[in-house]
Amino acid sequence: MSLYKIDDVAKECGLTKRTIRYYEEIGVMPSPQRTDGGMRLYTREDIDYLKKVVRAKEVLGFSLQELHTYIATADVLNEQRFDYQQTTEVRERIEKLTSMDETLGGQLQLIEQKLQSIHAVQAELEELRERVQNGIQRLQKNEITEHPEDG
């Protein structure tokens, strides 16, 4: 198994070392292995996990609190997926899949709330832009009627 230093992880994930340490400190990311000297050593799984965190933060625009909730839910989903794979009895598998469905519903709800906020901001900006464009048109009409020889 390959292990990576924090410099390598930071470069691959597009983060600073400080951000990675901060994510670890606030619980967004689990603590990695350490050498006897205390140097952090990351696995490929750690890097993939961090990339998921970055994607959720950048693409979905999650705050750190939302990010923490989203990642915790993703962890629960992974545990549920593992439990499902360990089960062979049909009724138990149905129960596991039902639990996964509920977890996925929670994640989708979190994303839906974010989308609603984004749409609200978009609507405000569109309204403001329309008022600005109307103001431009009004001023241009006034300029033409006040200075017909310029046009």
Beta strands, then each sheet from edge to edge (+ up, - down):
strand 1: 33-34
strand 2: 40-41
sheet 1: 1+ 2-
end
